[in-house]
Amino acid sequence: MRSRDTARVLLLDPAGRILLMRGRLAGAPDGDRFWFTIGGGMRPGESVLQAAGREIREETGIAQVRLGPVVWLREAVIPHMETGELLLFRERYVVAHCAGEAPDRAGWDDLEKRLVDDIRWWTLADIMLSRETIYPEGLAQLLPEIIDGRLPSPPRVITTAP
């Protein structure tokens, strides 16, 4: 099975809100929608932090960010967004902070425009009360220590639900 290294971003504003995107998989364009963190595949030769910064700019238009460390690691077999091919995604979750400005979709590519329905700021309470699917699983339980600035070192390995 092929693998894909990804940089996921826990983009937080000063109030502790996190920016999440809502979309669906290309292989199931009429399938269930779900919320997920900003981020995507790393390019050859790109560091995790370089990829995280690029993904933030492309997906949100937000240029002024303070990147923190990688705090979580996760591996999951997931269909590739474009092809539907099953890949082993090796995700690294990076903490980042910004002023909390409104996201701008101008940098979205055609695939993102087709498959991503929404992007918005969430409070921890919003996440805890939501009945929608949010990735990574258990975000409501994992996020409080990150919001409080208690960043695990080394990064914590998180798992998918059984």
C-alpha positions as CSV (number, residue, x, y, z in Angstrom):
1,M,0.0,0.0,0.0
2,R,1.3,3.4,-0.9
3,S,1.6,6.0,1.8
4,R,1.1,9.8,1.9
5,D,2.8,12.1,4.4
6,T,0.5,14.9,5.5
7,A,0.7,18.1,7.6
8,R,-2.6,18.7,9.4
9,V,-3.0,22.0,11.2
10,L,-4.7,22.9,14.5
11,L,-5.2,26.6,13.6
12,L,-6.3,28.5,16.7
13,D,-7.3,32.0,17.3
14,P,-6.8,34.1,20.5
15,A,-10.2,32.9,21.9
16,G,-9.1,29.2,21.5
17,R,-11.4,28.6,18.5
18,I,-10.2,26.1,15.8
19,L,-10.7,26.5,12.1
20,L,-12.3,23.4,10.5
21,M,-13.4,22.6,6.9
22,R,-16.4,20.6,5.9
23,G,-16.4,18.4,2.8
24,R,-16.6,14.9,1.3
25,L,-14.3,12.5,-0.5
26,A,-13.9,12.7,-4.3
27,G,-14.7,9.0,-4.5
28,A,-18.0,9.6,-2.9
29,P,-19.1,13.1,-4.0
30,D,-22.7,12.4,-2.8
31,G,-21.5,10.7,0.4
32,D,-21.5,11.9,4.0
33,R,-19.9,15.2,4.7
34,F,-17.5,15.6,7.6
35,W,-15.4,18.3,9.3
36,F,-11.6,18.1,9.4
37,T,-8.6,20.2,10.1
38,I,-6.8,22.3,7.6
39,G,-3.9,20.6,5.9
40,G,-2.8,18.2,3.2
41,G,-0.1,16.3,1.5
42,M,3.6,17.3,1.9
43,R,5.5,18.0,-1.3
44,P,8.9,16.4,-2.0
45,G,11.6,18.1,0.1
46,E,9.1,20.0,2.1
47,S,9.3,20.0,6.0
48,V,6.2,19.5,8.1
49,L,6.2,23.1,9.1
50,Q,6.7,24.3,5.5
51,A,3.8,22.2,4.4
52,A,1.6,23.4,7.3
53,G,2.4,27.1,6.4
54,R,1.7,26.5,2.7
55,E,-1.6,24.7,3.5
56,I,-2.8,27.4,5.8
57,R,-2.2,30.1,3.1
58,E,-3.7,28.0,0.3
59,E,-6.8,26.9,2.2
60,T,-7.5,30.0,4.4
61,G,-5.7,32.9,2.8
62,I,-4.3,33.6,6.3
63,A,-0.7,34.6,6.0
64,Q,0.2,35.9,9.4
65,V,0.6,32.7,11.6
66,R,2.8,31.5,14.3
67,L,3.6,27.8,13.8
68,G,4.2,25.7,16.8
69,P,5.4,22.1,17.1
70,V,3.9,18.8,15.9
71,V,1.7,17.7,18.8
72,W,0.0,14.6,17.5
73,L,0.8,11.7,15.1
74,R,-1.8,9.5,13.4
75,E,-1.7,6.8,10.8
76,A,-4.9,5.8,9.0
77,V,-5.9,4.1,5.8
78,I,-8.1,6.6,4.0
79,P,-9.3,7.0,0.4
80,H,-7.2,9.7,-1.4
81,M,-9.4,12.8,-1.9
82,E,-8.8,12.9,-5.6
83,T,-8.5,9.3,-6.7
84,G,-10.3,7.3,-4.0
85,E,-7.3,5.0,-3.9
86,L,-6.7,3.6,-0.4
87,L,-3.5,5.1,1.1
88,L,-1.8,4.9,4.4
89,F,-1.9,8.5,5.5
90,R,0.9,9.5,8.0
91,E,-0.5,12.6,9.6
92,R,1.4,15.1,11.7
93,Y,-0.7,17.6,13.5
94,V,0.9,21.1,13.9
95,V,-0.3,23.8,16.3
96,A,-0.6,27.2,14.7
97,H,-1.9,30.5,16.0
98,C,-3.4,33.5,14.1
99,A,-5.5,36.6,14.8
100,G,-8.8,34.7,13.9
101,E,-9.6,36.6,10.7
102,A,-12.3,35.3,8.3
103,P,-10.9,32.6,6.0
104,D,-10.6,33.4,2.3
105,R,-11.3,30.7,-0.3
106,A,-9.5,32.5,-3.2
107,G,-6.6,30.0,-3.1
108,W,-8.7,26.9,-3.4
109,D,-8.1,24.6,-6.3
110,D,-11.0,23.1,-8.4
111,L,-11.1,20.0,-6.3
112,E,-11.4,21.9,-3.1
113,K,-14.1,24.1,-4.6
114,R,-16.0,21.0,-5.6
115,L,-15.6,19.0,-2.5
116,V,-15.4,21.5,0.4
117,D,-18.7,23.0,1.4
118,D,-17.8,25.2,4.4
119,I,-15.0,26.5,6.5
120,R,-15.5,28.1,9.9
121,W,-14.3,28.7,13.4
122,W,-15.4,26.3,16.1
123,T,-15.3,26.7,19.9
124,L,-14.6,23.6,22.0
125,A,-18.2,23.8,23.2
126,D,-19.4,23.7,19.5
127,I,-17.3,20.6,18.9
128,M,-18.5,18.9,22.1
129,L,-22.2,19.5,21.3
130,S,-22.0,18.7,17.6
131,R,-23.6,15.5,16.2
132,E,-21.6,15.9,12.9
133,T,-18.6,13.8,12.1
134,I,-15.3,15.6,13.0
135,Y,-11.8,14.3,12.3
136,P,-9.6,13.4,13.9
137,E,-11.8,11.3,16.1
138,G,-11.9,12.4,19.7
139,L,-11.0,16.0,18.9
140,A,-13.2,17.3,21.7
141,Q,-11.1,15.3,24.2
142,L,-7.7,16.0,22.7
143,L,-8.1,19.7,22.1
144,P,-8.3,21.2,25.6
145,E,-4.7,20.6,26.5
146,I,-3.6,22.2,23.2
147,I,-5.9,25.3,23.7
148,D,-4.4,25.6,27.3
149,G,-0.9,25.6,25.8
150,R,0.0,22.2,27.3
151,L,1.7,20.7,24.2
152,P,2.8,17.1,24.4
153,S,6.5,16.5,23.8
154,P,7.2,14.1,22.2
155,P,4.1,14.2,20.0
156,R,1.2,12.0,21.2
157,V,0.2,9.1,19.0
158,I,-3.6,9.3,18.4
159,T,-5.6,6.5,16.9
160,T,-8.7,6.1,14.8
161,A,-11.8,4.7,16.3
162,P,-12.1,0.9,16.2
